[in-house]
Amino acid sequence: MMLSILSLAIVAAAPADFFPCEPGHTIEYRLSNGATWTDVVRGPHPKRKSECVVDRKIVEKGGDTRKEAWVFERTEGRVADAGWLDATTAFRPPLLVAPLEAGETWQFNRTRYTVEATDAKVTVKAGNFEGCVVIAERPAGMDRVVSRTTYAPRVGLVRVERGDQVREATRVSASKP
């Protein structure tokens, strides 16, 4: 009798799996200060396909409204903040970097990022999300976490804690076909 052993390799998810770029993908947020924030994916940049354009609308608690278009660079091994659409920058802080495995770290400028979890379960007003990646941000040389971000697979950013300020997703809309 011959035994056959199958080995299953667990492949870590790619950073872009946590930052969809399908046109119409929308996430609405509420900040703990009462402001609201809506991100609507416009889609890949027409000339730079590795960049994703997101239209952002922020409504402050007092009613002041600000509209901006942001660009996020999505490459095979990372997702980075590329700045405003009309003023992209070469100084691109990486939001997610492969491999997305608990304990992995990377440094950018004077900030150290650590993958705290890759299987977190998170509940926010927008819903319950599993398989989330949690990233802690610390100034270089300090143990104190200054920011913690949570990304849900195929959804994107669902929670940010920065000091006493919290931003949570209140609604997620699927991409338009």
Backbone as CSV, one residue per row, in Angstrom:
resi,resn,N_x,N_y,N_z,CA_x,CA_y,CA_z,C_x,C_y,C_z
1,MET,0.858,-1.171,0.000,0.000,0.000,0.000,0.902,1.232,0.000
2,MET,0.541,2.172,-0.832,1.347,3.384,-0.942,0.591,4.553,-0.309
3,LEU,1.275,5.254,0.556,0.646,6.413,1.195,1.059,7.668,0.449
4,SER,0.129,8.490,0.241,0.401,9.757,-0.424,0.108,10.872,0.569
5,ILE,1.064,11.719,0.724,0.891,12.832,1.673,0.806,14.123,0.887
6,LEU,-0.260,14.815,1.115,-0.426,16.129,0.497,-0.046,17.185,1.506
7,SER,0.774,18.086,1.071,1.110,19.195,1.972,0.482,20.451,1.417
8,LEU,-0.145,21.157,2.277,-0.785,22.410,1.900,0.080,23.558,2.382
9,ALA,0.452,24.383,1.460,1.236,25.558,1.824,0.282,26.695,2.158
10,ILE,0.521,27.316,3.261,-0.278,28.479,3.622,0.416,29.695,3.044
11,VAL,-0.271,30.338,2.153,0.305,31.487,1.475,-0.249,32.755,2.119
12,ALA,0.639,33.590,2.548,0.213,34.851,3.155,-0.459,35.709,2.094
13,ALA,-1.494,36.403,2.500,-2.209,37.288,1.579,-1.307,38.447,1.164
14,ALA,-1.520,38.916,-0.039,-0.759,40.053,-0.547,-1.335,41.351,0.004
15,PRO,-0.499,42.365,0.193,-1.000,43.641,0.688,-2.180,44.196,-0.123
16,ALA,-2.146,44.059,-1.449,-3.239,44.593,-2.280,-4.570,43.904,-1.998
17,ASP,-4.551,42.682,-1.416,-5.795,41.986,-1.062,-6.576,42.740,0.015
18,PHE,-5.897,43.623,0.725,-6.522,44.400,1.805,-6.774,45.840,1.383
19,PHE,-6.619,46.117,0.098,-6.818,47.474,-0.409,-7.383,47.395,-1.823
20,PRO,-8.688,47.087,-1.953,-9.279,46.921,-3.282,-9.251,48.207,-4.102
21,CYS,-9.142,48.049,-5.412,-9.099,49.215,-6.310,-10.162,49.099,-7.399
22,GLU,-11.293,48.492,-7.091,-12.367,48.372,-8.058,-13.222,49.644,-8.013
23,PRO,-13.501,50.240,-9.180,-14.304,51.471,-9.217,-15.631,51.300,-8.477
24,GLY,-15.955,52.291,-7.671,-17.208,52.294,-6.931,-17.114,51.718,-5.534
25,HIS,-16.019,51.018,-5.229,-15.870,50.470,-3.874,-15.876,51.646,-2.893
26,THR,-16.783,51.613,-1.923,-16.988,52.754,-1.027,-16.918,52.316,0.426
27,ILE,-16.224,53.107,1.224,-16.211,52.898,2.674,-16.532,54.235,3.332
28,GLU,-17.534,54.215,4.202,-17.880,55.403,4.988,-17.388,55.189,6.411
29,TYR,-16.887,56.272,7.006,-16.333,56.212,8.355,-16.972,57.278,9.233
30,ARG,-16.950,57.031,10.531,-17.269,58.042,11.535,-16.068,58.150,12.437
31,LEU,-15.668,59.391,12.698,-14.556,59.647,13.602,-15.110,59.930,14.989
32,SER,-14.318,59.653,16.009,-14.785,59.861,17.379,-15.048,61.325,17.682
33,ASN,-14.528,62.257,16.847,-14.800,63.679,17.066,-16.091,64.128,16.381
34,GLY,-16.837,63.184,15.769,-18.114,63.502,15.139,-18.035,63.734,13.639
35,ALA,-16.855,63.832,13.087,-16.708,64.030,11.644,-17.040,62.732,10.906
36,THR,-17.390,62.861,9.616,-17.584,61.693,8.764,-16.595,61.764,7.616
37,TRP,-16.324,60.619,7.022,-15.282,60.504,6.024,-15.751,59.436,5.053
38,THR,-15.768,59.726,3.782,-16.177,58.750,2.770,-15.097,58.622,1.712
39,ASP,-14.674,57.383,1.455,-13.718,57.077,0.393,-14.441,56.298,-0.698
40,VAL,-14.362,56.792,-1.940,-14.946,56.102,-3.092,-13.822,55.854,-4.093
41,VAL,-13.593,54.583,-4.407,-12.526,54.239,-5.342,-12.942,54.652,-6.754
42,ARG,-12.096,55.462,-7.365,-12.289,55.854,-8.759,-11.767,54.760,-9.677
43,GLY,-10.699,54.091,-9.241,-10.102,52.995,-10.006,-8.634,53.245,-10.260
44,PRO,-8.011,52.382,-11.075,-6.592,52.575,-11.382,-6.352,53.898,-12.104
45,HIS,-5.220,54.519,-11.814,-4.838,55.751,-12.499,-4.743,55.445,-13.995
46,PRO,-5.260,56.333,-14.863,-5.273,56.023,-16.292,-3.882,55.852,-16.916
47,LYS,-2.859,56.471,-16.350,-1.514,56.365,-16.924,-0.568,55.516,-16.085
48,ARG,-0.811,55.451,-14.774,0.068,54.711,-13.873,-0.763,53.613,-13.202
49,LYS,-0.850,52.468,-13.861,-1.755,51.383,-13.450,-1.487,50.841,-12.056
50,SER,-0.282,51.047,-11.521,-0.005,50.553,-10.168,-0.582,51.486,-9.104
51,GLU,-1.152,52.602,-9.528,-1.722,53.553,-8.576,-3.244,53.508,-8.618
52,CYS,-3.843,53.581,-7.453,-5.298,53.554,-7.304,-5.761,54.940,-6.857
53,VAL,-6.761,55.490,-7.540,-7.269,56.821,-7.220,-8.535,56.683,-6.367
54,VAL,-8.567,57.429,-5.274,-9.685,57.397,-4.329,-10.178,58.814,-4.107
55,ASP,-11.482,59.018,-4.309,-12.095,60.317,-4.006,-12.532,60.296,-2.551
56,ARG,-12.134,61.324,-1.818,-12.393,61.391,-0.384,-13.209,62.637,-0.072
57,LYS,-14.228,62.450,0.758,-15.040,63.575,1.231,-15.048,63.516,2.752
58,ILE,-14.637,64.626,3.365,-14.603,64.723,4.824,-15.569,65.823,5.244
59,VAL,-16.480,65.486,6.141,-17.427,66.468,6.676,-17.128,66.597,8.168
60,GLU,-16.658,67.779,8.541,-16.329,68.035,9.944,-17.604,68.120,10.772
61,LYS,-17.476,67.967,12.071,-18.627,67.998,12.973,-19.453,69.272,12.785
62,GLY,-18.796,70.386,12.530,-19.498,71.658,12.346,-20.113,71.832,10.970
63,GLY,-19.870,70.885,10.057,-20.468,70.952,8.729,-19.519,71.347,7.605
64,ASP,-18.329,71.853,7.952,-17.358,72.186,6.903,-17.020,70.919,6.120
65,THR,-16.984,71.051,4.792,-16.742,69.897,3.926,-15.478,70.109,3.113
66,ARG,-14.722,69.032,2.976,-13.494,69.062,2.188,-13.510,67.859,1.252
67,LYS,-13.193,68.096,-0.023,-13.098,67.007,-0.998,-11.682,66.953,-1.529
68,GLU,-11.163,65.713,-1.632,-9.794,65.498,-2.079,-9.755,64.232,-2.926
69,ALA,-8.769,64.143,-3.783,-8.519,62.902,-4.515,-7.137,62.403,-4.102
70,TRP,-7.072,61.166,-3.638,-5.848,60.566,-3.142,-5.374,59.467,-4.072
71,VAL,-4.091,59.163,-3.993,-3.507,58.090,-4.786,-2.789,57.133,-3.840
72,PHE,-3.030,55.845,-4.058,-2.345,54.801,-3.299,-1.642,53.898,-4.296
73,GLU,-0.374,53.664,-4.054,0.407,52.809,-4.934,0.248,51.362,-4.476
74,ARG,-0.152,50.498,-5.416,-0.350,49.072,-5.122,0.628,48.275,-5.985
75,THR,1.655,47.733,-5.360,2.594,46.893,-6.092,2.501,45.481,-5.515
76,GLU,3.260,44.578,-6.087,3.174,43.184,-5.650,3.450,43.016,-4.165
77,GLY,4.376,43.772,-3.620,4.765,43.566,-2.233,4.354,44.628,-1.252
78,ARG,3.612,45.655,-1.718,3.234,46.691,-0.753,2.104,47.561,-1.281
79,VAL,1.491,48.284,-0.338,0.550,49.361,-0.636,1.103,50.585,0.078
80,ALA,1.235,51.693,-0.651,1.814,52.900,-0.073,0.920,54.104,-0.347
81,ASP,0.978,55.072,0.540,0.269,56.334,0.384,1.098,57.216,-0.550
82,ALA,0.537,57.541,-1.722,1.281,58.338,-2.713,0.876,59.807,-2.704
83,GLY,-0.010,60.205,-1.803,-0.370,61.615,-1.678,-1.601,61.995,-2.482
84,TRP,-1.759,63.291,-2.673,-2.902,63.809,-3.416,-2.725,63.540,-4.912
85,LEU,-3.825,63.374,-5.616,-3.783,63.093,-7.052,-3.053,64.187,-7.812
86,ASP,-3.296,65.449,-7.441,-2.665,66.555,-8.173,-1.269,66.903,-7.656
87,ALA,-0.790,66.158,-6.659,0.559,66.413,-6.129,1.120,65.132,-5.522
88,THR,1.247,64.084,-6.347,1.792,62.838,-5.802,3.231,63.056,-5.368
89,THR,3.665,62.219,-4.475,4.968,62.404,-3.875,5.843,61.156,-4.034
90,ALA,7.124,61.346,-4.071,8.054,60.219,-4.094,8.231,59.663,-2.684
91,PHE,7.889,60.463,-1.670,7.982,60.079,-0.261,6.694,59.319,0.070
92,ARG,6.687,58.001,-0.131,5.467,57.201,-0.046,5.497,56.241,1.135
93,PRO,4.909,56.642,2.254,4.898,55.750,3.412,4.142,54.459,3.100
94,PRO,4.776,53.309,3.324,4.089,52.043,3.071,3.063,51.746,4.160
95,LEU,1.837,51.478,3.748,0.770,51.150,4.690,0.782,49.663,5.017
96,LEU,1.058,48.846,3.998,1.135,47.394,4.150,2.322,46.887,3.335
97,VAL,3.107,45.985,3.921,4.289,45.447,3.251,4.319,43.930,3.433
98,ALA,4.620,43.218,2.355,4.745,41.760,2.423,6.080,41.399,3.078
99,PRO,6.150,40.286,3.778,5.059,39.344,3.994,4.158,39.812,5.144
100,LEU,2.874,39.625,4.967,1.921,39.982,6.017,1.801,38.797,6.969
101,GLU,2.758,38.733,7.882,2.810,37.672,8.877,3.011,38.310,10.238
102,ALA,2.295,37.799,11.239,2.393,38.353,12.591,3.851,38.423,13.022
103,GLY,4.240,39.575,13.552,5.593,39.795,14.034,6.513,40.455,13.024
104,GLU,6.150,40.447,11.749,6.985,41.094,10.726,7.000,42.602,10.967
105,THR,8.132,43.233,10.678,8.258,44.682,10.853,8.906,45.295,9.621
106,TRP,8.698,46.587,9.460,9.424,47.372,8.472,9.544,48.782,9.015
107,GLN,10.498,49.504,8.495,10.718,50.876,8.949,10.672,51.795,7.736
108,PHE,10.077,52.950,7.934,10.043,53.985,6.901,10.310,55.301,7.594
109,ASN,11.318,56.015,7.101,11.742,57.260,7.718,12.044,56.973,9.186
110,ARG,11.332,57.562,10.112,11.606,57.340,11.533,10.449,56.634,12.227
111,THR,9.718,55.838,11.456,8.577,55.114,12.006,8.766,53.617,11.782
112,ARG,8.475,52.840,12.819,8.543,51.384,12.728,7.113,50.826,12.726
113,TYR,6.849,49.941,11.779,5.541,49.305,11.625,5.683,47.832,11.989
114,THR,4.691,47.295,12.693,4.700,45.891,13.077,3.356,45.266,12.745
115,VAL,3.392,44.092,12.115,2.164,43.330,11.872,1.827,42.635,13.185
116,GLU,0.774,43.117,13.853,0.395,42.534,15.144,-0.452,41.277,14.980
117,ALA,-1.266,41.230,13.929,-2.131,40.064,13.712,-2.486,39.967,12.232
118,THR,-2.742,38.749,11.797,-3.186,38.529,10.422,-4.504,37.763,10.388
119,ASP,-5.045,37.483,11.559,-6.286,36.721,11.649,-7.270,37.349,12.637
120,ALA,-7.192,38.660,12.778,-8.035,39.347,13.764,-9.496,39.349,13.328
121,LYS,-10.369,39.291,14.314,-11.809,39.442,14.099,-12.166,40.826,14.620
122,VAL,-12.800,41.621,13.764,-13.104,43.007,14.127,-14.585,43.275,13.887
123,THR,-15.208,43.934,14.840,-16.604,44.333,14.691,-16.672,45.850,14.745
124,VAL,-17.203,46.434,13.681,-17.459,47.873,13.613,-18.882,48.018,13.097
125,LYS,-19.392,49.233,13.055,-20.775,49.431,12.621,-21.025,48.875,11.213
126,ALA,-20.002,48.870,10.359,-20.144,48.359,8.994,-20.289,46.842,8.953
127,GLY,-19.961,46.146,10.062,-20.113,44.696,10.079,-19.025,43.989,10.852
128,ASN,-19.064,42.666,10.750,-18.075,41.798,11.379,-17.110,41.335,10.299
129,PHE,-15.818,41.454,10.571,-14.802,41.103,9.594,-13.816,40.121,10.214
130,GLU,-13.464,39.091,9.453,-12.499,38.094,9.897,-11.279,38.122,8.996
131,GLY,-10.181,37.589,9.502,-8.953,37.530,8.711,-8.313,38.887,8.518
132,CYS,-8.548,39.779,9.467,-8.035,41.151,9.353,-6.556,41.225,9.718
133,VAL,-5.877,42.183,9.107,-4.483,42.479,9.411,-4.460,43.735,10.282
134,VAL,-3.723,43.660,11.384,-3.590,44.795,12.297,-2.137,45.255,12.280
135,ILE,-1.935,46.546,12.009,-0.601,47.140,11.931,-0.438,48.162,13.048
136,ALA,0.640,48.027,13.830,0.962,49.006,14.874,2.079,49.900,14.359
137,GLU,1.960,51.173,14.667,2.940,52.174,14.220,3.588,52.795,15.455
138,ARG,4.925,52.813,15.459,5.668,53.374,16.587,6.766,54.293,16.064
139,PRO,6.986,55.428,16.721,8.157,56.236,16.364,9.421,55.423,16.643
140,ALA,10.420,55.563,15.797,11.674,54.823,15.970,12.236,55.068,17.366
141,GLY,12.691,53.997,18.002,13.301,54.101,19.314,12.314,54.148,20.466
142,MET,11.015,54.012,20.178,10.006,54.049,21.240,9.202,52.754,21.218
143,ASP,8.714,52.362,22.384,7.857,51.181,22.459,6.383,51.553,22.383
144,ARG,6.080,52.821,22.560,4.693,53.284,22.596,4.074,53.249,21.195
145,VAL,2.921,52.599,21.071,2.180,52.576,19.807,1.446,53.905,19.665
146,VAL,1.631,54.583,18.534,0.939,55.852,18.314,-0.262,55.691,17.392
147,SER,-0.282,54.587,16.650,-1.399,54.342,15.748,-1.542,52.841,15.533
148,ARG,-2.797,52.404,15.411,-3.073,51.001,15.114,-4.146,50.992,14.020
149,THR,-3.840,50.339,12.901,-4.781,50.289,11.785,-5.185,48.846,11.526
150,THR,-6.450,48.668,11.141,-6.980,47.336,10.868,-7.561,47.316,9.466
151,TYR,-7.099,46.341,8.670,-7.542,46.173,7.284,-8.254,44.827,7.149
152,ALA,-9.431,44.838,6.524,-10.179,43.612,6.273,-9.935,43.155,4.833
153,PRO,-9.814,41.832,4.624,-9.564,41.347,3.268,-10.705,41.704,2.315
154,ARG,-10.334,42.152,1.119,-11.257,42.539,0.046,-12.170,43.711,0.424
155,VAL,-11.881,44.361,1.555,-12.680,45.510,2.001,-11.804,46.749,2.096
156,GLY,-10.708,46.651,2.860,-9.830,47.790,3.073,-9.767,48.172,4.529
157,LEU,-9.447,49.418,4.753,-9.292,49.948,6.105,-10.649,49.994,6.804
158,VAL,-10.747,49.346,7.986,-12.020,49.350,8.715,-11.920,50.031,10.073
159,ARG,-10.704,50.231,10.574,-10.554,50.892,11.886,-9.162,51.486,12.010
160,VAL,-9.110,52.701,12.588,-7.844,53.367,12.901,-7.956,53.924,14.310
161,GLU,-6.947,53.644,15.119,-6.840,54.255,16.452,-5.559,55.067,16.454
162,ARG,-5.663,56.344,16.726,-4.484,57.213,16.812,-4.679,58.081,18.056
163,GLY,-3.973,57.698,19.118,-4.176,58.394,20.393,-5.600,58.149,20.865
164,ASP,-6.309,59.226,21.207,-7.697,59.064,21.645,-8.689,59.212,20.486
165,GLN,-8.180,59.376,19.274,-9.032,59.504,18.081,-9.236,58.128,17.440
166,VAL,-10.486,57.802,17.121,-10.813,56.534,16.480,-11.635,56.821,15.227
167,ARG,-11.282,56.114,14.144,-12.073,56.177,12.910,-12.516,54.750,12.605
168,GLU,-13.832,54.543,12.487,-14.366,53.218,12.202,-15.269,53.246,10.982
169,ALA,-15.218,52.156,10.219,-16.097,52.019,9.060,-17.535,51.858,9.542
170,THR,-18.433,52.648,8.939,-19.849,52.536,9.289,-20.646,51.880,8.165
171,ARG,-20.093,51.897,6.943,-20.784,51.258,5.819,-19.752,50.933,4.750
172,VAL,-19.907,49.769,4.159,-19.057,49.349,3.052,-19.974,48.969,1.908
173,SER,-19.715,49.531,0.721,-20.492,49.203,-0.466,-19.598,48.490,-1.451
174,ALA,-20.109,47.428,-2.024,-19.337,46.671,-3.004,-19.095,47.525,-4.241
175,SER,-18.076,47.131,-4.968,-17.727,47.808,-6.217,-18.869,47.663,-7.212
176,LYS,-19.000,48.661,-8.072,-20.009,48.583,-9.118,-19.508,47.645,-10.214
177,PRO,-20.424,46.833,-10.806,-19.978,45.899,-11.844,-19.480,46.593,-13.083
